[in-house]
Amino acid sequence: MPLSIQLLNKANAREITGWHYDPPYDFYNLNPNEIEQNIKYFLAPRNKFYSIFEEPREFVGYCSFGEDGQVPGGDYSMPGLDIGMGIRPNLTGQGRGHYYVAAVLDFAQRMFAPSIVRVTIALFNQRAIQVWTGVEFHTVDTFEY
């Protein structure tokens, strides 16, 4: 099924605020008392959030490019494009991660033409680590948050 990536809109940003992941991925759940603040953050142009759609127009996830993909404690001294991603909770763990990541990497190359692409992944998130190593990313550093 083809994917398309488009600038995140308010409706999709609002949908993300209601996503709830099961442990240990509940780390990524957003505070339900901060819905409007989170929507504002998602829509701020400097955060570069985009929607991922499976055709025809099924919202399946999002990606971000830049500072949103960084976390405190990481070494970001080397220039590179940081990528953040989130997939709708009911679609995780189904073996489609490589498909989503490949589309996001292709989009990043076309949109930003980075010389280096980087992701920061929590050590407990073995699903994401497996997906990204499966597309030939490798661990450069680990740190505690």
C-alpha positions in Angstrom: 0.0 0.0 0.0 1.6 3.4 -1.0 2.4 5.9 1.7 2.2 9.7 1.5 3.7 12.2 3.9 2.2 15.7 4.3 2.5 18.5 6.7 0.6 17.7 10.0 -2.8 19.4 10.3 -4.7 20.2 13.4 -7.1 17.3 13.2 -4.2 14.8 13.0 -2.4 16.6 15.8 -5.5 16.3 18.0 -5.8 12.6 17.2 -2.2 12.0 18.3 -2.9 13.5 21.7 -5.4 10.7 22.3 -3.1 7.8 21.4 -2.4 5.5 24.3 0.4 2.9 24.2 0.6 -0.2 26.4 3.6 -0.6 28.8 6.5 -0.2 28.4 5.6 2.1 25.5 3.2 4.2 27.7 6.3 6.3 28.1 5.2 8.0 24.9 1.6 8.7 26.0 0.9 12.4 26.2 -0.6 14.1 29.3 -4.4 14.4 28.7 -4.4 17.7 30.6 -2.1 19.2 28.1 -3.9 18.6 24.8 -4.0 22.1 23.5 -0.3 22.7 24.4 0.6 19.5 22.6 -1.4 20.5 19.5 0.3 23.9 19.5 3.7 22.2 19.7 2.9 19.7 16.9 1.8 22.6 14.6 4.7 25.0 15.3 6.5 25.2 12.0 10.0 25.1 13.7 9.1 21.5 14.9 8.6 20.2 11.4 5.9 17.6 12.1 4.4 15.6 9.2 1.5 13.1 8.9 2.1 9.6 7.4 -0.9 8.3 5.4 -1.5 4.9 3.9 -3.5 5.4 0.8 -6.4 6.2 0.6 -5.9 8.8 3.3 -5.6 6.6 6.4 -3.6 8.5 9.1 -1.1 5.9 10.5 1.6 8.0 12.1 3.7 11.0 12.2 7.3 12.0 11.8 9.3 15.1 12.8 12.6 16.5 11.6 15.0 18.5 13.7 15.2 19.3 17.4 12.1 17.3 18.3 14.0 14.1 17.6 16.6 15.1 20.2 16.5 14.3 23.9 18.4 15.8 26.9 21.7 14.0 27.5 22.3 13.1 23.9 25.4 14.3 22.0 24.2 16.3 19.0 27.4 18.2 18.4 27.8 16.5 14.9 25.5 18.1 12.4 22.7 15.9 11.2 19.0 15.6 10.6 17.2 14.2 13.7 14.1 12.2 13.0 11.3 11.5 15.4 8.4 9.1 14.7 5.2 7.8 16.2 2.9 5.1 14.8 -0.7 4.7 15.7 -0.8 2.3 18.7 -3.0 -0.3 17.1 -0.5 -0.6 14.2 2.7 -1.1 16.3 4.3 -4.6 16.6 2.9 -5.8 13.3 6.1 -5.9 11.3 5.3 -2.7 9.2 8.0 -0.5 10.8 10.5 -1.0 8.0 7.9 0.1 5.5 7.2 3.3 7.5 10.8 4.1 8.2 11.8 3.6 4.5 9.1 6.1 3.5 10.2 8.6 6.1 13.9 8.3 5.1 13.0 8.8 1.4 10.9 11.8 2.3 13.7 13.3 4.5 16.2 12.9 1.6 13.9 14.6 -0.9 12.8 17.4 1.5 16.0 18.2 3.4 18.8 16.4 1.6 20.8 15.7 4.8 24.3 14.3 4.7 23.7 12.6 8.1 20.4 11.2 9.5 20.1 10.4 13.1 17.5 8.8 15.5 17.6 8.7 19.2 15.7 5.7 20.6 15.1 4.8 24.3 16.9 1.6 25.2 13.7 -0.2 26.3 12.2 0.4 22.8 13.5 -2.8 21.3 10.9 -2.7 18.5 12.2 0.6 17.2 15.8 -0.4 17.6 15.1 -3.5 15.6 13.4 -1.5 12.8 16.1 1.1 12.5 19.0 -1.4 12.7 17.1 -3.3 10.0 17.5 -0.3 7.7 21.2 -0.3 8.4 21.4 2.3 11.2 23.8 1.5 13.9 24.4 2.5 17.5 26.8 5.4 17.9 26.3 6.2 21.5 24.1 5.3 24.5 23.3 7.5 27.5 20.8 7.7 30.4 18.1 10.2 30.3 
